[in-house]
């Protein structure tokens, strides 16, 4: 189902109730979980590059040029805090809430910071590599930070101490994402054919490369049960991967389907947390289009159509 309104989409996230949050251009938009109509549009004076939702659904936050964070209360849809978290960084900060929904991690340039989301009180700050992505593990003890050099740095939380560096890719790591059970860390870059890699968090070794995308992979999303993975990228497609047997951290992921419907690079993707066996994925593209995919209704991809989407037939 296509969703219209943006001129470009940079981020897509689902709320715990199934509502969809999209960010891009100078707006952030909330789409109703039931009918996917617009519930709210927030407008800003500069470009919105990131957004996130608190795990309990009480708050949403977005990162706006230049280094600003806006926090809103979902019940009232009203702004409760705004501050410049990273001065002169030239970007909207990368953001993620902690599990208790009280604290918010922001990152830009070479710096990570932990804030109280409601009061903007700074709790901790530390320096790291030049940041391109981040992910907090479910138990909030680890932070994975992607860099422009292909290195992923693992930090302890909340102190920020760096404990490990993983040589994950040859170029910018656009995505880092822990699986729900923390057994895997997924990373993505422009490294063809190994644009997506899965790493064991026990041994910090690569367990599998997921091959198929043409060009950079911009985003990754795990399903809530950790059994499916969606990826998206420059080739205008989303790819759905399924774990076929094996335990947590296994290297038995297979390509399940290719979702082709966007007409420009797909910049963001996310699984809905309320699927209950009927998985739903949201996506957003550089041309401003956003889509919601009910996976059970998506036909299996026909390989004879692949040249129209800039992909090799043998994927």
Backbone as CSV, one residue per row, in Angstrom:
resi,resn,N_x,N_y,N_z,CA_x,CA_y,CA_z,C_x,C_y,C_z
1,UNK,0.845,-1.190,0.000,0.000,0.000,0.000,0.883,1.244,0.000
2,UNK,0.760,2.121,-1.034,1.591,3.326,-1.089,1.056,4.428,-0.178
3,UNK,1.972,5.203,0.410,1.637,6.326,1.281,2.301,7.571,0.696
4,UNK,1.529,8.615,0.482,2.047,9.801,-0.200,2.061,11.014,0.722
5,UNK,3.020,11.891,0.490,3.093,13.134,1.252,4.492,13.712,1.319
6,UNK,5.510,12.856,1.447,6.889,13.312,1.521,7.454,13.617,0.124
7,UNK,8.478,14.459,0.078,9.265,14.613,-1.136,10.490,13.711,-1.116
8,UNK,10.905,13.285,0.067,11.906,12.244,0.239,11.700,11.621,1.613
9,UNK,12.037,10.339,1.750,11.899,9.638,3.025,13.271,9.137,3.442
10,UNK,13.682,9.516,4.645,14.989,9.118,5.158,14.901,8.052,6.237
11,UNK,13.753,7.963,6.933,13.622,7.021,8.047,12.185,6.531,8.153
12,UNK,12.037,5.265,8.544,10.737,4.625,8.730,10.808,3.793,10.010
13,UNK,9.870,4.015,10.925,9.831,3.241,12.162,8.381,2.985,12.557
14,UNK,8.120,1.796,13.099,6.798,1.463,13.612,6.722,1.759,15.100
15,UNK,5.560,2.215,15.552,5.280,2.345,16.969,4.827,0.993,17.509
16,UNK,4.864,0.801,18.834,4.415,-0.473,19.404,2.970,-0.823,19.052
17,UNK,2.117,0.176,18.815,0.713,-0.099,18.479,0.496,-0.364,16.997
18,UNK,1.567,-0.360,16.195,1.444,-0.613,14.772,1.368,0.628,13.922
19,UNK,1.262,1.805,14.526,1.314,3.042,13.771,2.678,3.207,13.113
20,UNK,2.704,3.914,11.994,3.941,4.066,11.235,4.419,5.508,11.306
21,UNK,5.708,5.662,11.572,6.352,6.977,11.635,7.319,7.084,10.469
22,UNK,7.192,8.162,9.676,8.120,8.398,8.575,8.718,9.787,8.727
23,UNK,9.979,9.924,8.319,10.673,11.206,8.423,11.452,11.457,7.154
24,UNK,11.473,12.719,6.746,12.196,13.116,5.548,11.813,14.532,5.185
25,UNK,12.437,15.090,4.157,12.264,16.502,3.792,12.303,17.347,5.056
26,UNK,11.311,18.184,5.323,11.276,18.966,6.565,10.080,18.581,7.429
27,UNK,9.636,17.313,7.315,8.475,16.866,8.078,8.705,15.482,8.688
28,UNK,7.907,15.204,9.711,7.762,13.855,10.261,6.271,13.557,10.270
29,UNK,5.896,12.364,9.838,4.488,12.035,9.657,4.134,10.755,10.412
30,UNK,2.954,10.778,11.040,2.430,9.625,11.765,1.218,9.094,11.014
31,UNK,1.267,7.789,10.682,0.206,7.141,9.922,-0.567,6.205,10.841
32,UNK,-1.897,6.250,10.756,-2.771,5.470,11.620,-2.568,3.974,11.414
33,UNK,-2.533,3.219,12.508,-2.277,1.785,12.441,-3.398,1.018,11.748
34,UNK,-4.617,1.521,11.822,-5.758,0.787,11.280,-5.982,1.058,9.799
35,UNK,-6.004,2.351,9.424,-6.357,2.688,8.041,-5.220,3.320,7.249
36,UNK,-4.066,3.513,7.913,-2.877,4.096,7.284,-3.124,5.492,6.704
37,UNK,-4.075,6.218,7.297,-4.249,7.622,6.954,-3.409,8.479,7.903
38,UNK,-3.125,9.695,7.461,-2.285,10.593,8.255,-2.979,10.966,9.565
39,UNK,-2.293,10.743,10.683,-2.779,11.178,11.988,-2.206,12.540,12.369
40,UNK,-0.947,12.761,11.994,-0.276,13.984,12.411,0.902,14.260,11.494
41,UNK,1.111,15.545,11.184,2.304,15.992,10.455,3.001,17.049,11.294
42,UNK,4.262,16.800,11.624,5.080,17.794,12.316,5.994,18.452,11.288
43,UNK,6.061,19.772,11.307,6.872,20.507,10.344,8.029,21.200,11.057
44,UNK,9.172,21.234,10.386,10.392,21.782,10.965,11.016,22.786,10.002
45,UNK,11.948,23.568,10.514,12.588,24.601,9.696,13.800,24.074,8.942
46,UNK,14.160,22.805,9.196,15.297,22.223,8.495,15.007,20.745,8.219
47,UNK,15.950,20.074,7.579,15.732,18.705,7.112,15.706,17.720,8.286
48,UNK,14.729,16.807,8.266,14.620,15.741,9.263,15.287,14.491,8.691
49,UNK,16.304,13.986,9.381,17.065,12.861,8.844,16.853,11.558,9.605
50,UNK,16.408,11.625,10.852,16.239,10.411,11.653,14.991,10.511,12.509
51,UNK,14.484,9.368,12.941,13.381,9.336,13.898,13.416,8.017,14.645
52,UNK,12.808,7.992,15.821,12.722,6.757,16.597,11.544,6.859,17.554
53,UNK,11.124,5.702,18.079,10.009,5.608,19.016,10.512,4.963,20.299
54,UNK,9.981,5.387,21.430,10.337,4.728,22.679,9.664,3.354,22.719
55,UNK,10.282,2.362,23.353,9.719,1.006,23.389,8.314,0.914,23.971
56,UNK,7.969,1.819,24.906,6.626,1.782,25.490,5.618,2.615,24.715
57,UNK,6.063,3.255,23.640,5.158,4.024,22.794,4.782,5.390,23.317
58,UNK,5.398,5.842,24.417,5.020,7.132,24.988,5.639,8.312,24.247
59,UNK,6.809,8.119,23.673,7.531,9.236,23.078,8.024,8.887,21.681
60,UNK,8.161,9.922,20.861,8.879,9.803,19.602,9.883,10.943,19.544
61,UNK,10.955,10.721,18.808,12.004,11.731,18.695,12.497,11.767,17.257
62,UNK,13.012,12.911,16.851,13.593,13.020,15.523,14.854,13.867,15.574
63,UNK,15.758,13.602,14.634,17.001,14.347,14.510,16.943,15.262,13.308
64,UNK,17.208,16.544,13.536,17.054,17.580,12.517,18.385,18.320,12.353
65,UNK,18.707,18.688,11.106,19.866,19.540,10.880,19.711,20.833,11.687
66,UNK,20.714,21.384,12.328,22.080,20.923,12.462,22.272,20.454,13.898
67,UNK,22.107,19.144,14.146,22.345,18.587,15.458,21.210,18.705,16.452
68,UNK,19.997,19.057,16.001,18.874,19.264,16.928,18.090,17.974,17.155
69,UNK,17.568,17.834,18.382,16.675,16.742,18.744,15.339,17.331,19.192
70,UNK,14.248,16.799,18.647,12.896,17.147,19.071,12.249,15.901,19.666
71,UNK,11.609,16.046,20.818,10.914,14.936,21.469,9.444,15.304,21.630
72,UNK,8.561,14.358,21.302,7.120,14.576,21.370,6.478,13.491,22.219
73,UNK,5.420,13.871,22.931,4.611,12.912,23.678,3.522,12.379,22.754
74,UNK,3.423,11.063,22.659,2.477,10.476,21.720,1.027,10.714,22.125
75,UNK,0.732,10.713,23.419,-0.660,10.858,23.863,-1.246,12.184,23.409
76,UNK,-0.456,13.251,23.524,-0.949,14.585,23.180,-0.476,15.062,21.815
77,UNK,0.522,14.345,21.243,1.167,14.755,19.980,1.920,16.078,20.124
78,UNK,2.182,16.506,21.365,2.804,17.797,21.605,4.305,17.659,21.873
79,UNK,5.040,18.685,21.460,6.473,18.735,21.720,6.717,18.944,23.209
80,UNK,7.613,18.139,23.787,7.937,18.300,25.205,9.395,18.718,25.418
81,UNK,10.222,18.612,24.374,11.622,19.021,24.535,12.242,19.259,23.169
82,UNK,13.172,20.210,23.117,13.998,20.428,21.928,15.323,21.006,22.389
83,UNK,16.406,20.534,21.800,17.724,21.079,22.143,18.718,20.737,21.031
84,UNK,19.781,21.524,20.966,20.863,21.226,20.021,21.845,20.293,20.720
85,UNK,21.793,19.034,20.351,22.590,18.013,21.021,24.022,17.962,20.501
86,UNK,24.197,18.296,19.223,25.518,18.209,18.582,25.689,19.448,17.698
87,UNK,26.469,20.398,18.161,26.632,21.652,17.439,27.540,21.479,16.223
88,UNK,27.172,22.142,15.137,27.987,22.203,13.924,28.405,20.821,13.423
89,UNK,27.481,19.881,13.472,27.795,18.518,13.022,27.370,18.277,11.575
90,UNK,26.506,19.154,11.044,26.091,19.030,9.655,25.146,17.881,9.373
91,UNK,24.425,17.404,10.396,23.510,16.293,10.193,22.427,16.301,11.266
92,UNK,21.387,15.487,11.017,20.433,15.186,12.069,20.985,14.053,12.893
93,UNK,21.039,14.155,14.212,21.657,13.114,15.032,20.997,11.748,14.843
94,UNK,21.817,10.691,14.863,21.302,9.335,14.964,20.721,9.155,16.358
95,UNK,19.575,8.462,16.466,18.858,8.394,17.740,18.363,6.990,18.032
96,UNK,18.340,6.627,19.321,17.657,5.417,19.778,17.347,5.551,21.262
97,UNK,16.118,5.189,21.631,15.726,5.157,23.038,16.289,3.913,23.714
98,UNK,16.548,4.036,25.010,16.851,2.877,25.829,15.557,2.131,26.139
99,UNK,15.688,0.912,26.648,14.523,0.046,26.871,13.525,0.636,27.859
100,UNK,14.001,1.436,28.822,13.080,1.992,29.820,12.358,3.233,29.315
101,UNK,12.672,3.664,28.094,12.035,4.828,27.447,12.343,6.153,28.130
102,UNK,13.147,6.137,29.185,13.506,7.375,29.879,14.695,8.060,29.229
103,UNK,15.639,7.248,28.767,16.890,7.791,28.251,16.969,7.630,26.736
104,UNK,17.670,8.574,26.125,17.797,8.634,24.669,19.269,8.768,24.320
105,UNK,19.738,7.917,23.411,21.108,8.030,22.931,21.126,8.768,21.610
106,UNK,22.028,9.736,21.498,22.211,10.461,20.243,23.661,10.343,19.816
107,UNK,23.896,10.440,18.506,25.253,10.353,17.990,25.364,11.168,16.714
108,UNK,26.483,11.876,16.580,26.776,12.645,15.373,28.270,12.916,15.336
109,UNK,28.811,12.990,14.124,30.245,13.210,13.938,31.028,12.144,14.699
110,UNK,31.797,12.531,15.729,32.622,11.579,16.474,32.119,11.339,17.903
111,UNK,30.877,11.755,18.213,30.458,11.798,19.613,29.134,11.089,19.862
112,UNK,29.078,10.320,20.951,27.840,9.716,21.448,27.458,10.398,22.753
113,UNK,26.141,10.578,22.967,25.662,11.207,24.188,24.400,10.497,24.669
114,UNK,24.249,10.420,25.991,23.036,9.884,26.606,22.310,11.017,27.311
115,UNK,20.995,11.122,27.052,20.182,12.214,27.581,18.971,11.664,28.319
116,UNK,18.442,12.438,29.241,17.085,12.229,29.726,16.148,12.822,28.681
117,UNK,15.292,11.995,28.108,14.503,12.422,26.953,13.534,13.549,27.281
118,UNK,12.967,13.560,28.468,11.973,14.575,28.809,12.594,15.919,29.182
119,UNK,13.786,15.880,29.766,14.371,17.118,30.299,15.586,17.602,29.526
120,UNK,16.089,16.781,28.600,17.319,17.058,27.841,18.551,17.182,28.734
121,UNK,18.491,16.598,29.924,19.659,16.583,30.805,20.691,15.606,30.253
122,UNK,21.945,16.060,30.135,23.016,15.220,29.625,23.495,14.277,30.732
123,UNK,23.499,12.972,30.434,23.884,11.955,31.414,25.336,11.525,31.211
124,UNK,25.732,11.330,29.952,27.096,10.886,29.657,27.437,11.247,28.215
125,UNK,28.725,11.387,27.944,29.195,11.660,26.587,30.561,11.033,26.398
126,UNK,30.835,10.551,25.191,32.156,9.993,24.883,32.403,10.079,23.372
127,UNK,33.672,10.007,23.002,34.065,10.075,21.600,34.301,8.680,21.042
128,UNK,34.103,8.539,19.748,34.297,7.274,19.060,34.780,7.577,17.644
129,UNK,34.616,6.621,16.726,34.980,6.849,15.337,33.978,7.788,14.670
130,UNK,34.270,8.211,13.445,33.313,9.012,12.686,32.087,8.148,12.412
131,UNK,30.943,8.540,12.973,29.751,7.698,13.024,28.974,7.683,11.719
132,UNK,28.524,6.484,11.337,27.590,6.357,10.223,26.331,5.577,10.599
133,UNK,26.356,4.867,11.746,25.188,4.085,12.187,25.370,3.689,13.640
134,UNK,24.258,3.279,14.272,24.338,2.804,15.652,23.193,1.846,15.945
135,UNK,23.418,1.005,16.969,22.358,0.118,17.459,22.630,-0.229,18.907
136,UNK,21.596,-0.102,19.749,21.666,-0.518,21.148,21.081,-1.922,21.263
137,UNK,21.800,-2.824,21.940,21.293,-4.172,22.166,20.074,-4.137,23.080
138,UNK,19.262,-5.185,23.019,17.987,-5.210,23.738,18.147,-5.043,25.241
139,UNK,19.240,-5.577,25.819,19.426,-5.438,27.257,20.155,-4.157,27.641
140,UNK,20.448,-3.331,26.645,21.039,-1.997,26.845,22.427,-2.038,27.494
141,UNK,23.148,-3.121,27.296,24.511,-3.202,27.823,25.557,-2.963,26.741
142,UNK,25.157,-3.045,25.453,26.097,-2.891,24.354,25.572,-1.898,23.329
143,UNK,26.495,-1.177,22.727,26.204,-0.269,21.628,27.145,-0.593,20.485
144,UNK,26.607,-0.810,19.288,27.415,-1.016,18.090,27.397,0.265,17.269
145,UNK,28.575,0.751,16.902,28.717,1.995,16.149,29.427,1.703,14.835
146,UNK,28.777,2.002,13.720,29.400,1.868,12.414,30.168,3.118,12.046
147,UNK,31.210,2.953,11.225,32.084,4.075,10.886,32.221,4.230,9.377
148,UNK,32.894,5.300,8.974,33.127,5.559,7.559,34.254,4.705,6.987
149,UNK,34.979,3.998,7.828,36.097,3.172,7.376,35.762,1.694,7.288
150,UNK,34.545,1.307,7.637,34.156,-0.092,7.627,34.305,-0.787,8.959
151,UNK,34.839,-0.093,9.957,35.030,-0.671,11.290,33.769,-0.452,12.122
152,UNK,33.371,-1.495,12.860,32.283,-1.398,13.829,32.891,-1.470,15.225
153,UNK,32.608,-0.458,16.044,33.123,-0.410,17.409,32.016,-0.795,18.380
154,UNK,32.327,-1.692,19.303,31.379,-2.125,20.325,31.713,-1.398,21.624
155,UNK,30.733,-0.676,22.159,30.892,0.062,23.416,30.027,-0.571,24.494
156,UNK,30.533,-0.574,25.722,29.689,-0.912,26.861,28.777,0.264,27.183
157,UNK,27.597,-0.047,27.698,26.680,0.984,28.165,26.378,0.743,29.642
158,UNK,26.210,1.847,30.399,26.112,3.246,29.954,27.428,4.014,29.965
159,UNK,28.552,3.351,30.296,29.795,4.119,30.461,30.434,4.514,29.130
160,UNK,30.115,3.799,28.037,30.641,4.160,26.733,32.015,3.607,26.416
161,UNK,32.585,2.800,27.294,33.924,2.257,27.057,33.929,1.341,25.837
162,UNK,34.880,1.556,24.938,35.024,0.703,23.760,35.690,-0.607,24.152
163,UNK,35.065,-1.730,23.794,35.582,-3.042,24.193,36.068,-3.880,23.022
164,UNK,35.620,-3.545,21.801,35.991,-4.373,20.653,35.821,-3.574,19.365
165,UNK,36.676,-3.878,18.384,36.543,-3.306,17.047,36.491,-4.433,16.027
166,UNK,35.473,-4.407,15.198,35.246,-5.449,14.206,35.483,-4.859,12.815
167,UNK,36.373,-5.449,12.056,36.617,-5.011,10.677,35.525,-5.613,9.794
168,UNK,34.397,-4.921,9.733,33.190,-5.498,9.149,33.120,-5.338,7.635
169,UNK,33.498,-4.168,7.121,33.345,-3.873,5.694,34.549,-3.073,5.198
170,UNK,34.556,-2.827,3.893,35.640,-2.070,3.274,35.298,-0.592,3.127
171,UNK,34.047,-0.234,3.359,33.608,1.155,3.207,32.589,1.478,4.298
172,UNK,31.891,2.601,4.169,30.971,3.073,5.197,29.982,1.988,5.630
173,UNK,29.818,1.860,6.924,28.835,0.923,7.476,27.545,1.702,7.700
174,UNK,26.606,1.567,6.774,25.396,2.376,6.815,24.394,1.886,7.843
175,UNK,24.506,0.612,8.233,23.559,0.059,9.204,24.291,-0.865,10.171
176,UNK,23.972,-0.744,11.447,24.293,-1.761,12.448,23.000,-2.066,13.183
177,UNK,22.707,-3.354,13.410,21.457,-3.706,14.073,21.601,-5.027,14.800
178,UNK,21.362,-5.009,16.121,21.332,-6.239,16.900,20.020,-6.979,16.654
179,UNK,20.093,-8.312,16.606,18.875,-9.112,16.562,18.169,-9.009,17.910
180,UNK,16.857,-9.310,17.957,16.121,-9.175,19.222,16.707,-9.977,20.373
181,UNK,17.303,-11.144,20.079,17.892,-11.950,21.152,19.375,-11.647,21.355
182,UNK,19.916,-10.675,20.617,21.299,-10.217,20.734,22.331,-11.242,20.285
183,UNK,21.901,-12.343,19.691,22.873,-13.346,19.255,23.589,-12.928,17.979
184,UNK,22.985,-12.005,17.235,23.558,-11.561,15.968,23.655,-10.047,15.926
185,UNK,24.647,-9.568,15.189,24.709,-8.170,14.785,24.711,-8.151,13.267
186,UNK,23.748,-7.458,12.675,23.703,-7.296,11.222,24.341,-5.968,10.849
187,UNK,25.148,-5.987,9.785,25.781,-4.770,9.291,25.570,-4.680,7.784
188,UNK,25.603,-3.454,7.265,25.384,-3.269,5.832,26.218,-2.118,5.312
189,UNK,26.622,-2.247,4.033,27.443,-1.217,3.399,27.239,-1.288,1.894
190,UNK,28.218,-0.770,1.138,28.168,-0.827,-0.313,29.064,-1.947,-0.858
191,UNK,29.541,-2.836,0.006,30.500,-3.863,-0.395,29.820,-4.973,-1.181
192,UNK,29.759,-4.850,-2.497,29.217,-5.944,-3.295,30.272,-7.045,-3.419
193,UNK,29.901,-8.348,-3.409,28.510,-8.800,-3.262,28.083,-8.970,-1.805
194,UNK,28.989,-8.656,-0.870,28.700,-8.908,0.544,28.200,-7.654,1.241
195,UNK,27.111,-7.088,0.728,26.604,-5.842,1.288,26.016,-5.985,2.672
196,UNK,25.501,-7.182,2.995,24.919,-7.442,4.314,25.673,-8.599,4.958
197,UNK,26.083,-8.413,6.200,26.791,-9.457,6.923,26.155,-9.668,8.290
198,UNK,26.178,-10.923,8.739,25.676,-11.285,10.057,26.852,-11.771,10.893
199,UNK,26.941,-11.237,12.124,28.062,-11.511,13.005,27.573,-12.151,14.296
200,UNK,28.277,-13.180,14.751,27.992,-13.774,16.053,28.473,-12.829,17.149
201,UNK,27.589,-12.496,18.092,27.999,-11.614,19.186,28.681,-12.384,20.309
202,UNK,28.725,-13.695,20.184,29.465,-14.504,21.157,30.948,-14.558,20.785
203,UNK,31.226,-14.783,19.486,32.612,-14.907,19.026,33.087,-13.684,18.250
204,UNK,32.135,-12.811,17.864,32.422,-11.647,17.022,33.110,-12.067,15.728
205,UNK,32.559,-13.139,15.142,32.997,-13.611,13.839,31.815,-13.563,12.882
206,UNK,32.100,-13.341,11.585,31.023,-13.344,10.604,30.500,-14.760,10.422
207,UNK,29.170,-14.916,10.491,28.579,-16.238,10.308,27.948,-16.396,8.933
208,UNK,27.588,-15.260,8.272,26.994,-15.370,6.945,26.962,-14.003,6.270
209,UNK,27.193,-14.006,4.960,26.979,-12.821,4.129,25.716,-13.049,3.306
210,UNK,24.828,-12.059,3.295,23.578,-12.150,2.537,23.767,-11.392,1.224
211,UNK,23.809,-12.143,0.138,24.150,-11.572,-1.165,22.920,-11.424,-2.036
212,UNK,22.868,-10.354,-2.800,21.748,-10.161,-3.718,21.537,-8.729,-4.134
213,UNK,21.700,-7.783,-3.207,21.478,-6.381,-3.558,22.534,-5.895,-4.538
214,UNK,22.117,-4.982,-5.409,23.003,-4.241,-6.291,23.297,-2.896,-5.639
215,UNK,24.537,-2.586,-5.342,24.869,-1.289,-4.777,24.687,-1.249,-3.274
216,UNK,24.768,-0.039,-2.684,24.704,0.105,-1.228,23.396,-0.415,-0.639
217,UNK,23.500,-0.989,0.550,22.333,-1.376,1.344,22.162,-0.323,2.429
218,UNK,20.986,0.317,2.478,20.783,1.490,3.323,20.147,1.169,4.666
219,UNK,19.393,0.075,4.769,18.715,-0.184,6.046,18.413,-1.665,6.192
220,UNK,18.190,-2.067,7.446,17.913,-3.449,7.821,16.868,-3.439,8.935
221,UNK,15.986,-4.438,8.946,15.053,-4.595,10.050,14.847,-6.055,10.386
222,UNK,14.876,-6.392,11.671,14.550,-7.744,12.136,13.067,-7.802,12.503
223,UNK,12.450,-8.963,12.274,11.119,-9.204,12.826,11.247,-9.386,14.336
224,UNK,10.148,-9.221,15.054,10.204,-9.262,16.517,10.637,-10.623,17.050
225,UNK,10.365,-11.696,16.308,10.801,-13.025,16.745,12.216,-13.347,16.286
226,UNK,12.823,-12.464,15.509,14.186,-12.660,15.059,14.359,-13.687,13.961
227,UNK,13.263,-14.185,13.393,13.337,-15.236,12.385,13.343,-14.698,10.960
228,UNK,13.070,-13.405,10.802,13.086,-12.800,9.480,13.879,-11.500,9.510
229,UNK,14.389,-11.148,8.349,15.195,-9.949,8.195,14.801,-9.288,6.892
230,UNK,14.630,-7.967,6.900,14.356,-7.241,5.672,15.494,-6.263,5.430
231,UNK,15.919,-6.153,4.174,16.987,-5.236,3.783,16.501,-4.395,2.612
232,UNK,17.088,-3.207,2.448,16.695,-2.350,1.323,17.901,-1.549,0.862
233,UNK,17.836,-1.054,-0.379,19.010,-0.360,-0.871,18.826,0.418,-2.147
234,UNK,19.963,0.720,-2.758,20.026,1.561,-3.938,19.344,0.926,-5.140
235,UNK,19.204,-0.399,-5.144,18.628,-1.078,-6.312,17.099,-1.014,-6.354
236,UNK,16.499,-0.189,-5.488,15.049,0.082,-5.497,14.209,-1.063,-4.937
237,UNK,14.849,-2.029,-4.298,14.109,-3.185,-3.794,14.289,-3.363,-2.294
238,UNK,13.382,-4.159,-1.723,13.559,-4.741,-0.399,13.730,-6.241,-0.593
239,UNK,14.515,-6.851,0.265,14.697,-8.295,0.206,14.365,-8.893,1.565
240,UNK,13.608,-9.970,1.518,13.149,-10.639,2.721,13.925,-11.932,2.902
241,UNK,14.560,-12.071,4.070,15.382,-13.239,4.388,14.759,-13.974,5.576
242,UNK,14.811,-15.301,5.537,14.221,-16.119,6.588,15.256,-17.106,7.111
243,UNK,15.271,-17.277,8.432,16.167,-18.262,9.039,15.530,-19.637,8.944
244,UNK,16.202,-20.543,8.269,15.691,-21.894,8.048,16.327,-22.860,9.039
245,UNK,15.695,-23.056,10.164,16.225,-23.973,11.157,17.467,-23.415,11.825
246,UNK,18.111,-24.232,12.636,19.294,-23.779,13.353,18.916,-22.924,14.540
247,UNK,19.840,-22.788,15.456,19.582,-22.005,16.645,19.912,-20.549,16.446
248,UNK,19.808,-19.799,17.533,20.146,-18.381,17.501,21.597,-18.227,17.055
249,UNK,21.828,-17.257,16.195,23.181,-17.015,15.717,23.609,-17.953,14.613
250,UNK,22.672,-18.731,14.054,23.034,-19.694,13.018,23.248,-18.999,11.681
251,UNK,23.940,-19.711,10.788,24.236,-19.179,9.457,23.359,-19.869,8.427
252,UNK,22.081,-19.849,8.648,21.158,-20.591,7.780,20.048,-19.681,7.288
253,UNK,20.412,-18.502,6.826,19.451,-17.528,6.322,19.334,-17.650,4.812
254,UNK,18.095,-17.676,4.310,17.834,-17.833,2.882,16.965,-16.691,2.376
255,UNK,17.166,-16.322,1.123,16.326,-15.300,0.500,14.928,-15.853,0.288
256,UNK,13.931,-15.175,0.864,12.542,-15.620,0.787,11.785,-14.928,-0.335
257,UNK,12.028,-13.623,-0.514,11.285,-12.884,-1.537,11.982,-11.551,-1.802
258,UNK,11.677,-10.964,-2.949,12.136,-9.627,-3.313,10.907,-8.746,-3.475
259,UNK,10.874,-7.622,-2.756,9.740,-6.702,-2.791,10.093,-5.549,-3.715
260,UNK,9.479,-5.534,-4.896,9.752,-4.509,-5.906,8.498,-3.688,-6.127
261,UNK,8.585,-2.390,-5.875,7.439,-1.501,-6.050,7.843,-0.052,-6.000
262,UNK,8.996,0.226,-5.389,9.536,1.578,-5.392,10.227,1.871,-6.723
263,UNK,10.315,3.162,-7.051,10.938,3.576,-8.306,12.186,4.420,-8.078
264,UNK,12.687,4.384,-6.869,13.930,5.068,-6.534,14.580,4.288,-5.387
265,UNK,15.787,4.691,-5.021,16.513,4.012,-3.958,15.657,3.932,-2.699
266,UNK,15.610,2.750,-2.076,14.847,2.547,-0.849,15.778,2.818,0.324
267,UNK,15.479,3.879,1.082,16.390,4.381,2.111,16.127,3.795,3.489
268,UNK,14.916,3.267,3.724,14.561,2.848,5.077,13.558,1.709,5.032
269,UNK,13.657,0.806,6.021,12.707,-0.295,6.128,12.600,-0.726,7.586
270,UNK,11.464,-1.322,7.931,11.235,-1.715,9.315,10.106,-2.729,9.382
271,UNK,10.209,-3.689,10.310,9.123,-4.626,10.587,8.175,-4.019,11.610
272,UNK,6.876,-4.264,11.436,5.907,-3.886,12.458,6.032,-4.837,13.641
273,UNK,5.947,-4.331,14.885,6.023,-5.207,16.064,4.708,-5.877,16.403
274,UNK,3.636,-5.573,15.672,2.308,-6.095,16.028,1.763,-7.043,14.973
275,UNK,2.634,-7.726,14.261,2.194,-8.537,13.125,1.370,-9.754,13.537
276,UNK,1.741,-10.422,14.632,1.013,-11.592,15.141,0.816,-12.651,14.067
277,UNK,1.913,-13.015,13.408,1.844,-14.048,12.383,1.511,-13.522,11.010
278,UNK,1.071,-12.279,10.907,0.803,-11.652,9.604,1.770,-10.489,9.456
279,UNK,2.994,-10.815,9.033,4.081,-9.845,9.055,3.810,-8.663,8.139
280,UNK,4.164,-7.480,8.657,4.010,-6.231,7.921,5.343,-5.499,7.943
281,UNK,5.722,-4.950,6.791,6.966,-4.201,6.651,6.641,-2.817,6.114
282,UNK,7.314,-1.803,6.640,7.212,-0.450,6.108,8.503,-0.073,5.412
283,UNK,8.402,0.794,4.382,9.590,1.223,3.653,9.411,2.642,3.151
284,UNK,10.539,3.307,2.910,10.510,4.668,2.385,11.634,4.875,1.396
285,UNK,11.385,5.666,0.354,12.338,5.821,-0.740,12.772,7.278,-0.912
286,UNK,13.842,7.433,-1.666,14.433,8.744,-1.895,13.477,9.690,-2.631
287,UNK,12.563,9.128,-3.447,11.631,9.968,-4.202,10.421,10.402,-3.376
288,UNK,10.396,10.069,-2.081,9.304,10.492,-1.209,8.208,9.473,-1.026
289,UNK,8.266,8.375,-1.739,7.232,7.352,-1.596,7.487,6.506,-0.356
290,UNK,6.407,6.155,0.312,6.467,5.213,1.431,5.453,4.116,1.156
291,UNK,5.744,2.920,1.639,4.850,1.794,1.388,4.734,0.938,2.635
292,UNK,3.583,0.280,2.763,3.383,-0.754,3.768,3.108,-2.053,3.026
293,UNK,3.863,-3.089,3.368,3.785,-4.380,2.693,3.232,-5.417,3.662
294,UNK,2.092,-6.000,3.343,1.590,-7.162,4.085,2.176,-8.387,3.391
295,UNK,3.159,-8.998,4.028,3.996,-9.967,3.335,3.220,-11.162,2.803
296,UNK,2.153,-11.547,3.490,1.351,-12.674,3.021,0.672,-12.372,1.688
297,UNK,0.492,-11.078,1.382,-0.191,-10.684,0.154,0.769,-10.359,-0.985
298,UNK,2.079,-10.376,-0.701,3.060,-10.039,-1.732,3.387,-11.292,-2.535
299,UNK,3.193,-11.276,-3.851,3.500,-12.471,-4.645,4.993,-12.759,-4.659
300,UNK,5.320,-14.023,-4.873,6.715,-14.390,-5.009,7.320,-13.676,-6.213
301,UNK,8.534,-13.215,-6.029,9.178,-12.422,-7.075,9.460,-13.285,-8.297
302,UNK,9.143,-12.739,-9.482,9.378,-13.410,-10.755,10.726,-12.964,-11.295
303,UNK,11.675,-13.868,-11.414,13.026,-13.490,-11.826,13.072,-12.891,-13.220
304,UNK,12.072,-13.161,-14.065,12.091,-12.585,-15.414,11.844,-11.088,-15.393
305,UNK,11.335,-10.555,-14.263,11.081,-9.119,-14.165,12.297,-8.351,-13.677
306,UNK,13.332,-9.039,-13.242,14.435,-8.384,-12.542,15.145,-7.291,-13.337
307,UNK,15.329,-7.406,-14.671,16.024,-6.322,-15.354,15.338,-4.970,-15.224
308,UNK,14.018,-4.951,-15.043,13.297,-3.674,-14.897,13.661,-2.965,-13.604
309,UNK,14.226,-3.699,-12.658,14.568,-3.105,-11.361,16.076,-3.056,-11.150
310,UNK,16.842,-3.206,-12.256,18.286,-3.038,-12.161,18.982,-4.134,-11.407
311,UNK,18.448,-5.374,-11.454,19.032,-6.481,-10.705,19.416,-7.602,-11.663
312,UNK,20.433,-8.348,-11.331,20.733,-9.533,-12.139,19.640,-10.570,-11.974
313,UNK,19.394,-11.344,-13.029,18.365,-12.392,-12.948,18.771,-13.450,-11.941
314,UNK,20.052,-13.817,-11.922,20.524,-14.847,-11.003,20.910,-14.203,-9.693
315,UNK,19.954,-14.085,-8.783,20.250,-13.497,-7.487,20.329,-14.568,-6.429
